Amino acid sequence: MTTHAEPATAHAEPTTAAEDLTDAALRRAEHDLLRAELEHEQTRRTLTARSQ
């Protein structure tokens, strides 16, 4: 007998507004963190270049 797995989305629960807002907040926080890391790296490189 052959069995097959159903896609994970077949029984997915609909998201609530709170979950959607949480996901949006997490995406924004990740974006802000990546931007801050980039700015930090650019500053570090600038200061390193100036000190040489």
C-alpha positions as a Markdown table, in Angstrom:
| # | Residue | x | y | z |
|---|---|---|---|---|
| 1 | Met | 0.0 | 0.0 | 0.0 |
| 2 | Thr | 1.3 | 3.4 | -1.0 |
| 3 | Thr | 0.9 | 6.4 | 1.3 |
| 4 | His | 1.5 | 10.0 | 0.5 |
| 5 | Ala | 2.1 | 13.1 | 2.6 |
| 6 | Glu | -0.2 | 16.0 | 2.4 |
| 7 | Pro | 1.3 | 19.4 | 1.9 |
| 8 | Ala | 1.9 | 21.2 | 5.2 |
| 9 | Thr | -0.3 | 24.0 | 4.1 |
| 10 | Ala | -3.3 | 21.7 | 3.6 |
| 11 | His | -4.4 | 22.1 | 7.2 |
| 12 | Ala | -2.8 | 25.5 | 8.0 |
| 13 | Glu | -4.8 | 27.7 | 10.4 |
| 14 | Pro | -5.6 | 31.1 | 9.2 |
| 15 | Thr | -3.5 | 33.8 | 10.8 |
| 16 | Thr | -4.9 | 36.3 | 13.1 |
| 17 | Ala | -4.5 | 40.1 | 12.9 |
| 18 | Ala | -2.2 | 39.9 | 15.9 |
| 19 | Glu | 0.0 | 37.3 | 14.2 |
| 20 | Asp | 0.2 | 39.4 | 11.1 |
| 21 | Leu | 1.2 | 42.4 | 13.1 |
| 22 | Thr | 3.8 | 40.3 | 15.0 |
| 23 | Asp | 5.2 | 39.0 | 11.7 |
| 24 | Ala | 5.4 | 42.6 | 10.3 |
| 25 | Ala | 7.1 | 43.8 | 13.4 |
| 26 | Leu | 9.7 | 41.0 | 13.2 |
| 27 | Arg | 10.4 | 41.7 | 9.6 |
| 28 | Arg | 10.8 | 45.4 | 10.4 |
| 29 | Ala | 13.1 | 44.6 | 13.3 |
| 30 | Glu | 15.2 | 42.3 | 11.1 |
| 31 | His | 15.5 | 45.0 | 8.5 |
| 32 | Asp | 16.5 | 47.6 | 11.1 |
| 33 | Leu | 19.1 | 45.2 | 12.5 |
| 34 | Leu | 20.6 | 44.5 | 9.1 |
| 35 | Arg | 20.8 | 48.3 | 8.4 |
| 36 | Ala | 22.4 | 48.9 | 11.8 |
| 37 | Glu | 25.0 | 46.2 | 11.1 |
| 38 | Leu | 25.8 | 47.6 | 7.7 |
| 39 | Glu | 26.2 | 51.1 | 9.2 |
| 40 | His | 28.4 | 49.7 | 11.9 |
| 41 | Glu | 30.6 | 48.0 | 9.4 |
| 42 | Gln | 30.8 | 51.1 | 7.2 |
| 43 | Thr | 31.8 | 53.2 | 10.3 |
| 44 | Arg | 34.4 | 50.6 | 11.3 |
| 45 | Arg | 35.9 | 50.6 | 7.9 |
| 46 | Thr | 36.0 | 54.4 | 7.8 |
| 47 | Leu | 37.6 | 54.7 | 11.2 |
| 48 | Thr | 40.2 | 52.0 | 10.3 |
| 49 | Ala | 41.0 | 53.8 | 7.0 |
| 50 | Arg | 41.5 | 57.1 | 8.9 |
| 51 | Ser | 43.8 | 55.6 | 11.4 |
| 52 | Gln | 46.2 | 54.2 | 8.8 |
